[in-house]
Amino acid sequence: MTNARVEFFYDLSSPWTYLAFTNLQPILERTGAEAVLRPILVGGVFNAVNQSVYAAREATDNRKLNHAWKVMKDWSELAGVEMHFPSQYHPAKSVVAMRMACALADDMPALSKFTKAAFESYFGRQENLDDPETLVTVANSAGLDGAAIQAAAQSDAVKALLRSNTEEVIVRGGYGSPTMFVDGKKMYFGNDQLPLVEFALKENLA
């Protein structure tokens, strides 16, 4: 076993993040590394350092973006996840969802369960990621106390943590979700760079 870790800065509204979260799990198993989930608001990141994302979304003739939708479908089939994107609830603001995630920051197993269930809800069943009642149900389905998590998510401390995480990933060079750091040093972005994450983790074992 190794003490290596992956910091996973993420927003639940991102389909590529769902793929990366799923595909990261076998890498953690193979390397013995641990993941530290760091909820953020990706909209805050875009507004600060990556506003070109919005223009790209509005360009209906954007070949790269149109091809990306096809590649996303291929990735979802490879990862074995049900991906229906975009849905009627896209784009999601995800503020409530990410605050609920932050409320679980001190319990990584619980946060991982909530994250997985929320991804399945939004991208698999096309449920509303911004609806508090839906999120409570999602948490309950993962064996958690949804009402308690929602109540905790309204605290000033949790709101401050979400802002802090978002500001931190920007300061450290991030520009979207998921942004991953291996042992706090090497930064990687997106599902496609997971092989590099695994390579960096294995270097720590050498």
Secondary structure, DSSP 4 states (H G I P E B T S, - for coil): ----EEEEEE-TT-HHHHHHHHHHHHHHHHHT-EEEEEE--HHHHHHHH-THHHHHHH-TT-HHHHHHHHHHHHHHHHHT-----S-TTPSP--HHHHHHHHTTTT-HHHHHHHHHHHHIIIIIS---TT-HHHHHHHHHHTTS-HHHHHHHTTSHHHHHHHHHHHHHHHHTT--SSSEEEETTTEEEESGGGHHHHHHHHHHHH-
